[in-house]
Amino acid sequence: MDCEYHFALTQRAKQDVRQNVGYIRNELGNEKAAGMLMNELDKCIERLCIFPESGKLVFDEYLPGIHVRRKIVGKYILFYQVLKEEKVIRILRVVYGRRDMDEVLKHMNS
């Protein structure tokens, strides 16, 4: 299938990916799992470029009027926005699923 959309990671999302992969690789000493996370993220983002609205909408008091979606990627949650006019999937955050999501969402716009 052809992909109409392309993607862009925010600086915060890039930092999240580096931290998550670095933690798995360096702190847990699991190079294979770190590589698997990167592969899973790549596959998820590729699917989003084909099916941009496949993620579940996030309804939260900290995101009034902002259309944010989420996809589960293993133990992580990828938050993104679909920018229809620009045909862009903007990746906002990639966070460990057991984090306090209220705190994550509260600072999504900062």
CORFENCOR-V207886 format. One record per backbone hydrogen bond with DSSP energy under -1.0 kcal/mol. CO is the residue of the C=O (numbers start at 1). NH is the residue of the N-H. Records with the same first field share a line. If there is no record, write none. Layout:
# CORFENCOR-V207886
CO: NH ; NH
This chain:
# CORFENCOR-V207886
6: 89
8: 91
10: 14
11: 15
12: 16
13: 17
14: 18
15: 19
16: 20
17: 21
18: 22
19: 23
20: 24
21: 25
22: 26
23: 28
24: 30
30: 34
31: 35
32: 36
33: 37
34: 38
35: 39
36: 40
37: 41
38: 42
39: 43
40: 44
41: 45
42: 46
43: 47
44: 48
45: 49
47: 51
49: 5
51: 54
56: 70
60: 63
63: 66
66: 68
68: 58
69: 80
70: 56
71: 78
73: 76
75: 97
76: 73
77: 95
78: 71
79: 92 ; 93
80: 69
81: 90
83: 87 ; 88
87: 6
88: 83
89: 8
90: 81
91: 10
93: 79
95: 77
96: 99
99: 101
100: 104
101: 105
102: 106
103: 107
105: 108
107: 110
